[in-house]
Each structure stands twice: as structure tokens, then as C-alpha cells.
Amino acid sequence: MLVTDTVDYTKRMDANEPATIAAVKACRAAQIKVVKRHRGKFIKGTGDGTISTYASAVDALEAAIEIQRAVKAMNRGKRRHRHIVLRAGLAVGDVYDDGSDIQSRCVIMASRLEAIATPGTICLPASARDDLAGKVRVKFDNLGVHTLKGFRRPVHLCQADPRVRVTKLTAEKAAKTVFNLDRAYLTGGGDVELRGGERVFRVEVQNLGKVPAYLFAFDVQFATLEEVQAGGLPLNRRALNARIRPDEDRTVIDRIPITRPDANVIYGAFWYRDVGEMPDRESRFILRIADDGHTRLDVTGVSPDYTRWT
């Protein structure tokens, strides 16, 4: 979920209403184009801002970065008092569409984070940053722990600054607080798609490490949220022989029919090794099938980082 808002909108409207309306309209049109490029869904404009949803947190952050950079490009050649500046808030969670609007805790959090963000940046929970580290080349700044209106627990926040372009090496160094990228490191998941009227799960993997990964087995299972929270989910190894090179985009390794109509959770694992003499490694994932049919990394009650379960 991504929420954007125009900085000093009221002041701009008071100074020059027609020019402000035209500038905000042009900015919104640019944002809609970016949303579509990143597998997003434009929900609505909010007068001086926008709300959009995405298939993954990576898509949302990459869209937010491109939006901020596109707005900066639009300001070139204009007087400073005519510049449009955005704040953005990004949150991960379920979104419920009632037909006329969307409702969720995630929407509220993204709105709260947008208000905290420094102009020109994207504010997000540190838990989301930990999952994104190394996947998106952007500088993250620690904002500390904040108490958000309406939320019982304080939230550790950070912000991504699209104005600072980082190298792959810098991104890898930041990611090493979460991943060991000196070796192969597989991460995976996928999304739901329709094929011939049948729901299938597109299984995807990506190697975030520095050396090739040899993927020799994987498994995907479908369940209900209640079964996940009860624990004890079985996994079986399906033999595979695939070489996943580093620096590649997501690789589709299979498409599996979703045979359970009641399934709203998809979980699985990959087993792999690399060129070094390392023991076999396992990478797990667990996804929630949201109301829009796509998957989300937001199964509550499993683990804080959604990568393991009991």
C-alpha cells in the first residue's frame, strides 16, 4: 500500500489556486503511469495525493522511488515556489475492497507514515525495510520508534531517500544485516494468475547472492489461515534441477494449480546449494491470498518476518 501527499498544498492553493490545481493534476497523471508500470492498482486521488496498491512490497517501493524522481524531473525549469513536492508512506498488509472504497489497518498506517515522511522521501516500517534490503537500490535512514495515532504498539520506522542513488555494493552492504550475500541466497514466492479459468500459483525465485544457486528441490502447499496458525504444516520435496544465476530478475520455475477452493494461504520452500562446499540450504516463504486474488506477505501469527512458522 502506498499513500502520497503534496507538501504545503493549502499554502499553494491560497497563493495560486488555478496553477496549483493544474500542477497537482499533472502530478497525479504521472503517478498513475508509474503505478501501472509496477504491477500496481491506482485506487483513487485524494485531492492533493494518491492511494495505490501493489502485488509486493518491492513493487510498491520501486514505484514510490520512481514517483519521487518523476516529480523532481517535472520541477526542472520551474521557479522554486512552483515546485510540487511529495511525501509518501508505505505499509504492508491486507486491503479490503467494499466496492466503493478500500478499508484496512494497512491504509491507515500508510497515511500516518506519509505524514511523518520528510518531503521527497518514503516512510515505511523497519520490518518492511528488512525484507526489502538488498532488493531495491535505495538509501534507508533510521527514524527510530514512533507512536502512531490509533495504534497501540509503537512502530520502528525508517525512510527511503530516492534522491540518494546507491551502488549495488552499497545496497549489498546494507543487506548483510539480514542476508549473507557472499554465497548464493535464494528468496522466493510468486503470485496467483488465471489460466483457462483456473487459478494457478506462479512459483518464482531470485538469487540475491554473488554466486549461482543450484536449486534441486522445492515444494508449494495451499492451506487456510487457521491451519497456518495452528502450525505443523507439512512440506514435501519435489525434485528439480535448475541453475539460478545472481543478478537476474525473478525466475519462474513452475505454475501449480490451486486445487483447494478454500485456500487463502500459500506456503512453501526451496532447497539449494552453491559452488562452495556449503551444506544444503533452505529458504521458506508464506503468502496470504488477498481479496483481489494476489498474494501478500502479511500472514499474522506466523512470524514477524513471514519466513518461518511453527
Secondary structure, 3 states (H helix, E strand, C coil): CEEEEECCHHHHHHHCHHHHHHHHHHHHHHHHHHHHHCCEEEEEECCCEEEEEECCHHHHHHHHHHHHHHHHHHCCCCCHHHCCCEEEEECCCCCEECCCCEECHHHHHHHHHHHHCCCCCEEEEHHHHHHHCCCCCCEEEEEEEECCCCCCCCEEEEEEECCCCCCHHHHHHHHCCCCCCCCCCEEEEEEEEEECCEEEEEEEEEECCCCCEEEEEEEEEEECHHHHHHCCCCCCCEEEEEEECCCCCCEEEEEEECCCCCCCEEEEEEEEEECCCCCCEEEEEEEEECCCCCEECCCCCCCCCCCCCC
